[in-house]
Amino acid sequence: MPVERSFGELSLGLLKRASYGFLLEPVSLRFVPLNQTIYGYLQDLCQARSDPIVEELRAETLALGPVSNMAIPREEASLLSLLVSLMGAKLAIELGTFTGLSAIAIARSLPPGGKLFSCDIEPRWTQIAVRYWERLGLSERIELKLGPALETLRALPRAPLFDFAFVDADKENYELYYEELLPRLRPGGLIAFDNMLREGKVAESPSSDPATAVIHELNRKLAQDRRVEGVLLPVADGIYLARKVSTGLLPEGVSCFTRAWV
Ligand SMILES: C[S@@+](CC[C@H](N)C(=O)[O-])C[C@H]1O[C@@H](n2cnc3c(N)ncnc32)[C@H](O)[C@@H]1O
């Protein structure tokens, strides 16, 4: 169905309701279903700002074959850079380095003296990452932690160190990663979880895929968890942004959809 039509029909539906005397639905219920044309359009906009060395890394990653699907797309890289800048983050951690694209997006937005710990288990991919970090002058700013991410996390002090975390490693461990990251995140700090839509499979319940079942449970948990406020963004494969609330818990009655003032 052409996008203009589906969007138009949705708007018409809202108007019809109004003429029957019902309240208009909030405009935020509108959405634009992505198709290849619109997706290409927004990718082009991101590419226009991209760096030739980063584009070279994208090409080298693509040449790895189907595994290249693991890399974050350009618009997600832009979002990560923006979030890190907006937060004024100084210390960040990511779980899942792969060939280093998300690390570059995060590290480039850190101030001088800022640091990103980038965790992965597979040197085959991270040696590509390290090569490009050097070329981009980011080696000082990114510290690679090779090994199972859960062990790396548990070896860190259980203190509110980090401003920003990006979770993009093995999906089965996401809930454990969350519980290890939260005490290590400063109040007001942000965790961004990647692949929280699992290509839409999270909405099919019950899911036969164990990793999708974990993600589905984590989405539900985050939506109710009063230690964080958050939103699931339909960007790329779904990014859940969870901000640690500043004073312990969200008050009763304040949901994840309510802007928290704590
Ligand atoms: C989806 S990729 C990360 C993509 C990366 N963020 C990017 O932007 O290109 C997932 C990565 O997690 C790593 N990984 C899988 N299991 C892991 C574990 N238990 N501990 C640490 N890293 C793990 C894989 O080796 C892989 O490189």
The ligand as a Tripos MOL2 file, in Angstrom:
@<TRIPOS>MOLECULE
LIG
   27    29     1     0     0
SMALL
NO_CHARGES

@<TRIPOS>ATOM
      1 C1         25.2190   -7.0930   16.5660 C.3       1 LIG1
      2 S1         26.9570   -7.2480   16.7420 S.3       1 LIG1
      3 C2         27.4390   -5.6590   17.3090 C.3       1 LIG1
      4 C3         27.3770   -4.6350   16.2220 C.3       1 LIG1
      5 C4         28.0880   -3.3450   16.5550 C.3       1 LIG1
      6 N1         27.4760   -2.6870   17.6780 N.3       1 LIG1
      7 C5         28.1270   -2.4330   15.3350 C.2       1 LIG1
      8 O1         27.5920   -1.3500   15.3770 O.co2     1 LIG1
      9 O2         28.6810   -2.7850   14.3290 O.co2     1 LIG1
     10 C6         27.0690   -8.2730   18.1410 C.3       1 LIG1
     11 C7         28.4860   -8.5040   18.6390 C.3       1 LIG1
     12 O3         28.3850   -9.1060   19.9330 O.3       1 LIG1
     13 C8         29.4580   -9.9830   20.0870 C.3       1 LIG1
     14 N2         29.1150  -10.9500   21.1550 N.ar      1 LIG1
     15 C9         28.2960  -12.0230   21.0870 C.ar      1 LIG1
     16 N3         28.2200  -12.6260   22.2780 N.ar      1 LIG1
     17 C10        28.9870  -11.9080   23.1260 C.ar      1 LIG1
     18 C11        29.3160  -12.0210   24.4950 C.ar      1 LIG1
     19 N4         28.8140  -12.9940   25.2670 N.pl3     1 LIG1
     20 N5         30.1470  -11.1230   25.0380 N.ar      1 LIG1
     21 C12        30.6580  -10.1010   24.2920 C.ar      1 LIG1
     22 N6         30.3730   -9.9430   22.9870 N.ar      1 LIG1
     23 C13        29.5560  -10.8290   22.4090 C.ar      1 LIG1
     24 C14        29.6540  -10.6150   18.7180 C.3       1 LIG1
     25 O4         30.9710  -11.1160   18.5660 O.3       1 LIG1
     26 C15        29.3360   -9.4610   17.7870 C.3       1 LIG1
     27 O5         30.5030   -8.8130   17.3580 O.3       1 LIG1
@<TRIPOS>BOND
     1     1     2 1
     2     2     3 1
     3     2    10 1
     4     3     4 1
     5     4     5 1
     6     5     6 1
     7     5     7 1
     8     7     8 2
     9     7     9 1
    10    10    11 1
    11    11    12 1
    12    11    26 1
    13    12    13 1
    14    13    14 1
    15    13    24 1
    16    14    15 ar
    17    14    23 ar
    18    15    16 ar
    19    16    17 ar
    20    17    18 ar
    21    17    23 ar
    22    18    19 1
    23    18    20 ar
    24    20    21 ar
    25    21    22 ar
    26    22    23 ar
    27    24    25 1
    28    24    26 1
    29    26    27 1
@<TRIPOS>SUBSTRUCTURE
     1 LIG1         1 GROUP 0 **** ****
